[in-house]
């Protein structure tokens, strides 16, 4: 029987089923003849031998003897895996790899290299190749590697589909709001998620800036990469520098071993920097360098390191005013504010309060009408976080599964609903309204800052800032 007839006989048989995860005993399979393989090598004997081997396995195999032919073939036909020799006449494998990686989606590329060109093979991995084999390559080793590449490709497809589902659901999964202001926030989340540019989220304390950051990351192409979070207000300057950029052994007292920073840990993913406006001038300069060219140094090191991190920053400060007052670097502000999202305070989206309260309470709880009336007319200086804390307090104090007026915090019960509702609905001097409630809560708590912060649902640092802002003594 001729080779051609033998190949036809094999290809007409039921195709071999290939386990998606070849290293485990999982029972997920793909059809082998669904795999489109391109072999690119100027050595005719190896190329023909490999083609026969994989054709017998049921693969759909194509061949190319040089880079130019490979690119021409792959322009008109989509390949799942490309086996690519590094050294070929004319266009070399690294250049072909670069062109293949520009395809959408790119194929999985396995590089073939001679024993003396391992450095080129390693470089190819950095440029997007899946893996490499040194020549002469055993076909069964190449077979296993192609199968693993198919595993990765299938999982990536599933992850992409999952990210698309999450992307559609993300705004409604944690962030809630039917108000026009929140619909604009959802629109901006969707727009900014697909970009790799820095994002600056601004808004008062408790408005949900971290939730927005998580939604952006979850809806982005980096969703399967790390999301690393750091709060600038929670750490002293030296500790924050070490936390962000890492340090070498002996860099300072207590540095008993080298430690990578959060930029290194987040490499390839997203770093969320909360309370961004609290960062000192020296750290602002170091951060600007990372944003400009991805360069950073650990504390105590002279070695430059390169990282690829998307930065999302959040602050409750007016950074534009901080720049005017020379408290924040202008160049860093414009670098980080490429894409900006401004979160509205809860008092400007009072129509969302009922939705939020019912979410925080849970499906099995009932909220009395007079309670809901107080909630919707209150000014909420601590925003969504304060509302959540208030509902959680009510649930602890409530009898059975019903929230009554007596369960509400005194700061809300003792407010003047009609006056507040008129002010909110007519947008009359909301800053003055906010100041009144902060001052009333402060006096009601005997000017005890800890109790006042708890009553308002904010932290002490935010309370100090409000007291200073409103000149309350």
C-alpha positions in Angstrom: 0.0 0.0 0.0 1.4 3.4 -0.9 2.2 6.1 1.7 -0.6 8.3 0.2 -3.2 5.5 0.5 -2.0 4.7 4.0 -2.5 8.3 5.1 -6.0 8.4 3.5 -6.9 5.2 5.3 -5.8 6.6 8.6 -7.5 10.0 8.1 -10.8 8.3 7.2 -10.8 6.4 10.5 -12.4 7.8 13.6 -10.1 10.6 14.8 -8.0 10.1 17.9 -9.3 11.8 21.0 -6.7 13.8 22.8 -6.9 14.7 26.5 -7.0 18.4 27.1 -4.9 17.9 30.2 -2.3 15.3 29.2 -0.7 15.3 32.6 -3.7 14.3 34.7 -6.5 11.8 34.5 -9.2 14.3 33.7 -11.8 13.2 31.2 -12.1 16.4 29.1 -11.3 15.7 25.4 -10.9 17.5 22.1 -10.8 15.9 18.7 -7.3 15.5 17.4 -8.3 16.4 13.8 -9.6 19.8 15.2 -5.9 20.8 15.8 -4.4 22.7 13.0 -0.6 22.4 13.0 2.0 24.3 11.0 5.6 22.9 10.7 8.2 25.5 9.7 11.7 24.2 9.1 14.2 24.4 6.2 15.3 20.8 6.9 13.1 18.8 4.5 13.8 15.4 6.1 12.7 16.6 9.6 9.7 18.5 8.2 8.4 15.6 6.1 9.0 13.1 8.9 7.1 15.2 11.5 4.3 15.8 9.0 3.8 12.1 8.5 3.9 11.5 12.3 1.3 14.1 13.2 -0.9 13.3 10.2 -1.2 9.7 11.5 -2.2 11.1 14.9 -5.1 12.9 13.2 -3.7 16.4 13.2 -4.5 18.8 10.3 -0.9 19.5 9.2 0.6 22.1 6.9 4.3 22.8 6.1 6.5 25.7 5.2 10.2 25.7 4.4 10.9 29.3 5.4 9.5 32.2 7.4 8.0 34.1 4.4 6.1 31.0 3.3 4.9 30.4 6.9 3.5 33.9 7.1 1.8 33.7 3.7 0.2 30.3 4.7 -0.9 31.6 8.1 -2.5 34.7 6.6 -5.1 32.6 4.9 -5.5 29.8 7.4 -5.7 29.8 11.2 -3.3 27.5 13.1 -3.6 26.4 16.7 0.1 25.5 17.0 3.2 26.5 15.0 6.4 24.6 15.3 9.1 27.1 14.2 12.8 26.7 13.6 14.9 29.6 14.9 17.6 29.5 12.2 16.4 29.5 8.6 17.5 31.2 5.4 16.0 34.7 5.0 13.7 35.7 7.7 14.7 34.0 11.0 12.4 32.4 13.5 12.4 35.3 16.0 11.1 37.7 13.3 8.4 35.2 12.2 7.5 34.8 15.9 7.1 38.5 16.3 4.8 38.7 13.3 2.7 35.7 14.5 2.3 37.3 17.9 0.5 40.2 16.2 -2.3 37.9 15.0 -5.6 37.9 16.9 -5.6 35.5 18.5 -2.0 34.4 18.1 -1.2 30.7 17.7 0.9 28.8 20.3 4.4 28.7 19.0 7.0 26.1 19.8 10.6 27.0 18.9 13.2 24.6 17.6 16.8 25.5 18.3 20.3 24.1 18.0 22.2 23.3 21.2 24.3 26.5 20.9 21.4 28.9 20.6 19.6 28.4 23.9 19.8 32.1 24.6 17.8 32.8 21.5 15.2 30.2 22.6 14.9 31.9 26.0 14.5 35.2 24.3 11.7 33.7 22.2 9.8 32.8 25.4 10.0 36.4 26.5 8.6 37.4 23.1 5.6 35.2 23.4 6.6 31.6 22.4 4.9 28.9 24.3 8.1 26.7 24.8 11.2 25.4 22.9 13.0 22.2 22.1 16.6 21.7 21.2 17.4 19.8 17.9 17.5 17.0 17.1 14.0 16.9 18.6 12.3 13.7 19.4 8.8 13.6 17.8 7.2 12.1 20.9 8.6 14.9 23.0 7.3 17.4 20.5 4.0 15.6 20.5 3.6 16.0 24.3 4.6 19.7 24.1 2.0 20.3 21.4 -0.7 18.6 23.5 0.2 20.8 26.5 0.0 23.9 24.2 -3.4 22.8 23.2 -4.3 22.4 26.9 -3.2 26.0 27.5 -5.1 27.2 24.5 -8.3 25.6 25.5 -8.1 27.0 29.0 -7.3 30.5 27.7 -10.4 30.3 25.5 -12.5 29.3 28.5 -11.0 32.1 30.6 -11.6 34.6 27.9 -15.3 33.5 27.6 -15.6 33.7 31.4 -14.1 37.2 31.5 -16.6 38.3 28.9 -19.4 37.0 31.1 -17.9 38.7 34.1 -17.4 41.9 32.2 -21.1 42.0 31.4 -22.0 41.3 35.0 -19.3 43.2 36.9 -21.1 46.5 37.3 -24.2 44.9 38.8 -22.4 42.2 40.9 -21.1 44.6 43.7 -21.7 48.1 42.5 -25.4 49.0 42.5 -27.2 52.0 41.2 -29.9 53.1 38.7 -29.1 56.8 39.1 -27.7 58.6 36.1 -24.5 59.3 38.0 -23.9 55.6 38.6 -24.8 54.6 35.0 -22.0 57.0 33.9 -19.6 55.2 36.3 -20.6 51.8 34.8 -20.0 53.2 31.3 -16.5 54.5 32.3 -15.6 51.1 33.9 -16.4 49.4 30.6 -14.4 51.9 28.6 -11.3 52.0 30.8 -11.2 48.2 31.5 -10.0 47.3 28.0 -7.2 49.8 28.1 -3.8 49.2 29.8 -3.5 52.9 30.7 -3.4 54.1 34.3 -6.7 55.0 36.0 -7.4 57.6 38.7 -10.5 57.0 40.8 -11.6 60.1 42.8 -14.4 60.4 45.3 -15.2 60.9 49.0 -14.4 58.2 51.6 -16.9 55.4 51.5 -18.1 55.9 47.9 -16.7 52.5 46.7 -13.4 53.3 45.0 -11.9 49.9 45.7 -15.0 48.2 44.2 -14.6 50.2 41.1 -10.9 49.2 40.9 -11.8 45.5 41.3 -14.5 45.9 38.6 -12.0 47.4 36.2 -9.5 44.6 36.8 -12.1 41.9 36.6 -13.4 43.2 33.3 -10.0 43.7 31.7 -7.7 41.4 29.7 -5.6 41.1 32.9 -8.5 39.5 34.8 -6.6 36.2 35.2 -3.4 38.0 36.4 -2.8 39.3 39.9 -4.6 42.2 41.5 -2.4 43.6 44.2 -3.7 46.2 46.7 -1.8 48.7 48.9 -3.1 51.5 51.1 -0.7 54.5 51.3 -2.4 55.8 54.4 -1.8 52.6 56.4 2.0 52.7 56.2 4.8 55.1 57.1 6.8 56.5 54.2 9.8 54.1 54.6 7.6 51.1 55.0 5.5 52.1 52.0 8.6 52.5 49.8 9.8 49.1 50.8 6.3 47.6 50.3 6.0 49.1 46.8 9.5 48.7 45.4 11.0 45.9 47.7 14.4 46.1 49.4 17.8 44.3 49.4 19.2 42.6 52.4 20.7 45.1 54.8 19.1 48.1 53.1 17.9 49.3 56.5 17.6 48.1 60.1 15.5 45.0 60.2 16.0 44.1 56.5 17.4 40.7 57.2 16.6 39.3 53.8 15.9 40.6 50.3 12.2 41.2 49.6 10.4 41.8 46.3 8.0 44.8 46.2 4.4 44.9 45.2 5.3 46.1 41.7 7.3 42.9 41.1 4.6 40.8 42.6 2.0 42.5 40.4 4.2 42.2 37.3 1.9 41.4 34.3 -1.2 42.3 36.3 -2.7 45.3 38.2 -1.6 47.3 41.2 -4.3 49.2 43.0 -2.8 52.1 45.1 -5.5 53.3 47.6 -5.2 56.7 49.4 -2.9 57.7 46.5 -3.0 61.4 47.6 -1.1 60.5 50.8 2.1 59.6 49.0 5.2 61.7 49.9 7.1 63.7 47.3 10.0 61.2 47.1 7.7 58.3 46.5 5.8 60.3 43.9 9.1 60.7 41.9 9.8 56.9 42.1 6.3 56.1 41.0 6.5 58.5 38.1 9.6 56.6 36.8 7.7 53.3 36.9 4.7 54.8 35.0 7.0 56.3 32.4 9.2 53.4 31.4 8.5 50.5 33.8 11.9 51.0 35.6 12.3 50.6 39.3 14.9 49.9 41.9 14.6 48.1 45.2 15.5 50.1 48.3 19.3 49.7 48.8 19.9 48.4 45.2 21.6 50.0 42.2 20.1 47.5 39.8 17.3 48.6 37.5 14.4 46.2 37.2 11.7 46.3 34.6 8.0 45.6 35.4 4.9 45.7 33.3 2.1 46.7 35.7 -1.2 48.5 35.2 -1.7 51.1 37.9 -5.1 52.0 39.3 -5.0 54.8 41.9 -7.7 56.1 44.2 -7.9 59.2 46.4 -10.5 61.2 48.3 -8.4 64.3 47.9 -8.9 66.9 45.2 -5.6 66.2 43.4 -6.0 69.1 41.0 -6.2 71.5 44.0 -3.3 69.6 45.6 -1.2 70.3 42.5 -2.2 74.0 42.6 -1.1 74.1 46.2 2.2 72.4 45.4 1.4 69.4 47.5 1.4 67.0 44.6 3.5 66.6 41.5 1.9 68.0 38.4 3.7 65.6 36.1 2.5 62.5 38.1 -1.0 63.8 38.3 -1.3 64.0 34.5 0.5 60.7 34.1 -1.9 58.9 36.4 -5.0 60.7 35.3 -5.0 59.4 31.7 -8.4 57.8 32.5 -10.4 59.3 35.3 -13.5 58.2 37.1 -15.2 60.5 39.6 -17.5 58.7 42.1 -20.6 60.6 43.2 -21.3 60.9 46.9 -24.4 59.1 48.2 -26.2 62.3 48.9 -26.2 63.0 45.1 -27.7 59.6 44.3 -30.3 59.3 47.0 -32.5 57.3 44.6 -30.0 54.4 44.9 -30.3 54.3 48.7 -33.3 52.0 48.8 -31.5 49.5 46.4 -28.3 49.6 48.6 -30.2 49.2 51.9 -32.1 46.2 50.6 -28.9 44.6 49.3 -27.1 45.1 52.6 -30.1 43.8 54.6 -30.5 40.7 52.5 -33.6 39.1 50.9 -35.0 37.7 54.1 -35.2 41.1 55.9 -37.9 43.7 56.0 -37.2 47.4 56.3 -40.0 49.5 57.7 -41.2 52.4 55.6 -40.3 55.0 58.2 -36.8 53.6 58.4 -36.5 53.8 54.6 -37.8 57.3 54.7 -35.0 58.3 57.2 -32.4 56.5 55.2 -33.3 58.2 51.9 -33.4 61.7 53.5 -30.2 61.5 55.4 -27.1 63.2 53.9 -24.6 60.3 54.5 -21.3 62.0 55.1 -19.7 58.6 55.3 -21.4 57.6 52.0 -22.1 53.9 51.1 -19.8 52.5 53.7 -21.7 54.4 56.4 -25.0 53.1 55.0 -23.7 49.5 55.1 -22.4 49.9 58.7 -25.8 51.4 59.7 -27.7 48.4 58.2 -25.4 45.9 59.8 -25.9 47.6 63.2 -29.7 47.5 62.7 -29.6 43.7 61.9 -27.7 43.1 65.2 -30.2 45.0 67.2 -33.4 44.0 65.4 -35.9 41.5 66.6 -36.5 38.7 64.2 -35.9 39.8 60.5 -37.4 43.3 60.6 -35.5 46.6 60.8 -37.4 49.3 62.8 -36.8 53.0 63.5 -35.5 52.2 67.0 -32.6 50.1 65.4 -31.2 53.1 63.5 -28.1 55.0 64.8 -29.0 58.2 66.7 -27.2 60.4 64.1 -29.8 59.3 61.5 -32.8 59.2 63.8 -32.2 62.7 65.2 -31.7 64.2 61.8 -34.4 66.5 60.3 -35.8 64.4 57.4 -37.9 67.1 55.7 -35.2 69.7 55.8 -32.6 67.2 54.5 -34.9 65.9 51.8 -35.6 69.5 50.5 -32.0 70.3 50.5 -31.0 67.1 48.7 -33.8 67.3 46.1 -33.1 70.9 45.3 -29.3 70.5 45.5 -29.1 73.4 48.1 -25.7 73.9 49.6 -24.9 70.3 50.1 -21.4 71.1 51.5 -23.1 73.1 54.3 -25.5 70.3 54.9 -22.6 67.8 55.2 -20.8 70.1 57.6 -23.9 70.4 59.8 -24.2 66.7 60.1 -20.5 66.1 60.9 -20.6 68.8 63.5 -23.9 67.5 65.0 -22.5 64.0 65.2 -19.2 65.3 66.7 -21.1 67.2 69.4 -23.5 64.4 70.1 -20.6 62.0 70.7 -19.1 64.5 73.2 -16.4 65.4 70.7 -15.0 61.9 71.0 -13.3 61.3 67.7 -13.4 57.5 67.9 -17.1 57.5 68.6 -17.8 60.1 66.0 -15.9 58.2 63.3 -17.9 55.1 64.2 -21.2 56.9 64.1 -20.4 58.4 60.6 -19.1 55.1 59.3 -15.6 56.5 58.4 -12.1 56.0 59.8 -10.4 58.5 62.1 -8.1 59.9 59.4 -11.1 60.8 57.2 -12.8 62.4 60.3 -9.7 64.5 61.0 -9.8 65.7 57.4 -13.5 66.6 57.6 -13.0 68.4 60.9 -10.1 70.4 59.4 -12.0 71.1 56.2 -15.1 72.4 58.0 -13.0 74.1 60.7 -14.9 72.2 63.5 -13.2 72.5 66.9 
